[in-house]
Amino acid sequence: MTRDTSRWTDNPFRDHNASPEQLAWLEKRDEAFRIWRETGDETMLQEIGLFPKDEAKEPHDEKELEE
């Protein structure tokens, strides 16, 4: 069984001693970029902090709306 690796994680400059948590984050990042490339949806990239959140779409605090 071969593992589908992206060009991001088979990079020779990547730390080969990366922890499982770091590898999981890299896989999540790769998935987020794949979704963005295929659909244009930035949501996952915003959730993991790679793209800034679109404040126009963010729900506002009720106090902020009253002012």
N, C-alpha and C positions, 0 to 999 in steps of 0.2 A: 504494500500500500504506500503510495507516494503522498507526501504532504504538499498541499498547494501553498507555496510561499510567495509573498509579494516581493517586488523589487525593493521595498522599504526594509523588510526584515532579513533579506539575504545579503544585505550590504556588508562587505568585508570590514567596514569601519565600526560596525556594531559591536558592542561589548559581548563577547562570547560567554562571559560569566554573569550575564544578566539574571536577575532573580525571576522567579515565576511571575511575580507581580509586574515587573517591568515588561516581561514578554507578553503578558495579558494586555497591558496598556498599549503596546505596539500593535497587537492584533486588533484591538478596539479602534485605534487610530486608523489603521489600514481599512477597516470596514467602514468607518465614517467617511474617509476620503473616497472609497468606492461608491458609496451611496451618493455623495455629493457630485461625483463625476457623471454618474448614470442618470440622476434625477434632478440635480440642482438643489436638493434639500440640504440646508446647512444646519439643521437642528442638532444632529448628533455631534458635529464639530463644535457647535456652540456649547453643548453640554459638557464636553471634555476640555473646553477652554482654548481651543485652537483658533476659533473665529470669535470675534466680539459678538455679544448678544445684541440683537436688533431691539433697541429700547422702544421704538415705535410699536412693536408687537407685544412688549412686556406688559403684564397687568400692573396698574398703578395702585399705590397705597390709597385707601379711602381718604386719609387725612390730606394727602397731596392733591386729591381731586377737589376737596372742599375749599382749598385756598385760591 
